[in-house]
Amino acid sequence: MIRLGLILALVTVPGLIFSQSTFNVLKESTMTVSGTSTIHSWTSQVNTIEGVIELKEGFAKKGKLKNAKAIRLVKISVPVTSIKSPRGATMDGKTYKALKSEQYPNIEFNLDQTTITSIEDNNFSTNSSGTLLVAGKEKMITLDVKGTILSDGKYSFSGSYKMNMKDYDMVPPTAMFGQIVTGDEVTIAFELIVSK
């Protein structure tokens, strides 16, 4: 009875356990989409990244990681039309067509689970899995992410993911009447800076 009473007390005292903090993705975050073609490699910049990460209170203390099981939620959304190429509007149009932007305007990632694989002071590594929605096709993916507790109370999460366009029923873009063909595989690289 004493043990049961203690558990109930812990659950019902707000903020004592199970409390969490929501961190928003900041504008200083970066993301690129890069690949190859029959004549050159290419990179497009993502200009808008929206999302939240929820961490359990006490995840870190005095700049050091304290709780290894505290990443509760990751939801990231990228508007397709925020992807811009230095090669201009023609390349952008082909990118949007391949991503079926009119029917599916956003690329989305939702975390399913994550495991922190290493911790060293204010740096940590995670192996995460979740669903990636691209061009209306949803697939479960896994990726390794490196995290850093920044000095101003922000967090940085960085990593990359290699994606085959055909896995998402996408047709790789072409140019010059099919003489230039984009490779099937693209790499999404990111650094998400988040803050309360």
C-alpha positions in Angstrom: 0.0 0.0 0.0 2.9 2.4 0.8 4.5 1.6 -2.5 1.2 2.1 -4.4 0.6 5.4 -2.6 4.1 6.6 -3.5 3.6 5.8 -7.2 0.2 7.6 -7.3 1.8 10.6 -5.6 4.6 10.8 -8.1 2.2 10.6 -11.0 -0.2 13.2 -9.7 2.4 15.8 -8.7 2.8 18.0 -11.8 6.3 18.3 -13.2 7.8 15.7 -10.9 8.0 12.9 -13.4 6.6 12.5 -17.0 6.9 16.2 -17.5 8.3 17.3 -20.8 9.5 20.4 -22.6 8.7 21.3 -26.2 11.5 22.6 -28.4 10.8 24.3 -31.7 13.0 24.1 -34.8 14.7 27.5 -35.3 15.3 29.4 -38.6 19.0 28.9 -38.2 18.5 25.1 -38.9 19.9 23.9 -42.2 19.0 21.1 -44.6 20.2 20.1 -48.1 19.1 17.6 -50.7 21.9 16.5 -53.0 22.5 14.0 -55.8 24.1 13.2 -59.1 23.2 13.3 -62.8 24.8 12.1 -66.0 26.9 15.3 -66.2 27.2 16.8 -62.8 26.4 16.6 -59.1 23.8 18.9 -57.6 22.6 20.3 -54.3 19.4 22.1 -53.4 18.8 24.1 -50.2 15.8 23.7 -48.0 14.7 27.2 -46.9 11.8 26.3 -44.5 12.0 23.6 -41.8 9.0 23.3 -39.4 8.8 21.0 -36.4 9.0 20.3 -32.8 11.0 18.0 -30.5 9.8 17.0 -27.1 12.3 16.2 -24.4 11.7 15.0 -20.9 12.4 17.5 -18.2 15.9 16.9 -16.7 17.2 15.7 -20.0 20.3 17.7 -19.4 21.7 19.6 -16.4 24.5 22.1 -16.4 25.4 21.4 -20.0 25.7 17.6 -19.5 23.3 14.9 -20.6 21.5 13.3 -17.6 18.6 11.3 -19.0 19.3 8.8 -21.8 15.6 8.0 -22.4 14.1 11.4 -22.8 13.4 12.1 -26.5 9.7 11.7 -26.6 8.6 13.2 -29.9 10.0 14.4 -33.2 7.8 15.9 -35.9 9.5 17.6 -38.9 7.7 19.0 -41.9 9.4 20.6 -45.0 7.3 22.4 -47.6 8.4 21.0 -51.0 8.4 24.4 -52.6 10.9 25.7 -50.1 13.5 23.5 -51.8 15.6 25.8 -54.0 18.4 25.1 -56.4 21.2 27.5 -57.4 20.5 26.4 -61.0 17.2 28.3 -60.9 13.5 27.9 -61.5 13.8 25.2 -64.2 15.6 22.8 -61.8 13.1 23.7 -59.1 10.2 22.9 -61.3 11.6 19.5 -62.1 12.2 18.8 -58.4 8.6 19.8 -57.5 7.2 17.6 -60.3 9.3 14.6 -59.1 8.0 15.2 -55.5 4.4 15.6 -56.7 4.2 18.9 -54.8 0.7 19.8 -56.0 -0.8 16.6 -54.5 1.6 16.3 -51.6 3.0 19.7 -50.6 5.1 18.6 -47.6 7.8 16.1 -46.8 7.3 14.8 -43.2 9.1 12.8 -40.6 7.6 11.4 -37.4 9.7 9.6 -34.8 8.7 6.1 -33.8 11.5 5.4 -31.3 15.0 6.4 -30.5 17.9 4.9 -28.6 20.8 7.0 -27.3 23.9 4.9 -28.2 26.6 7.0 -26.6 27.0 10.0 -24.2 30.1 12.1 -23.6 29.5 15.3 -21.7 27.4 17.6 -23.9 27.5 15.3 -26.9 25.4 12.3 -27.6 24.6 9.9 -30.5 21.2 8.3 -31.2 19.8 5.6 -33.5 16.3 6.6 -34.4 13.5 5.1 -36.5 10.4 6.7 -37.8 8.2 7.3 -40.8 9.3 9.4 -43.7 6.5 10.7 -46.0 7.8 11.7 -49.5 5.6 12.3 -52.6 2.7 10.7 -50.8 4.6 7.5 -50.0 5.3 6.6 -46.4 8.2 4.3 -45.4 9.8 3.4 -42.1 13.5 4.5 -42.0 16.3 4.4 -39.5 19.1 7.0 -39.2 21.9 7.9 -36.9 21.8 11.4 -35.4 24.4 13.3 -33.4 23.2 15.7 -30.7 24.9 18.5 -28.9 23.8 20.6 -25.9 24.7 24.1 -26.9 25.9 26.7 -24.4 22.8 28.9 -24.8 20.4 26.2 -23.8 19.6 25.2 -27.4 20.2 21.7 -28.9 21.7 20.7 -32.2 20.6 17.5 -33.9 22.5 16.6 -37.1 22.6 13.6 -39.5 21.9 12.5 -43.0 19.8 9.9 -44.9 20.3 8.4 -48.3 17.1 7.9 -50.1 16.3 6.1 -53.4 13.6 8.0 -55.3 12.2 4.9 -56.8 11.4 3.6 -53.3 8.9 6.5 -53.1 7.5 5.9 -56.6 9.2 9.0 -57.9 10.5 9.5 -61.4 14.0 11.0 -61.4 14.1 14.3 -63.2 15.5 14.6 -66.7 16.6 17.5 -68.9 17.7 18.1 -72.5 15.1 15.7 -73.9 16.4 12.9 -71.6 20.1 13.4 -72.3 20.6 14.5 -68.7 19.2 12.0 -66.2 19.3 12.4 -62.4 20.6 9.5 -60.3 18.1 7.5 -58.3 19.7 8.2 -55.0 19.7 11.5 -53.1 21.1 12.4 -49.7 19.2 14.5 -47.2 21.6 16.2 -44.8 20.4 18.3 -41.9 21.3 20.2 -38.7 18.3 21.1 -36.6 18.8 23.8 -34.0 16.0 23.7 -31.4 15.0 25.9 -28.5 12.1 26.3 -26.0 
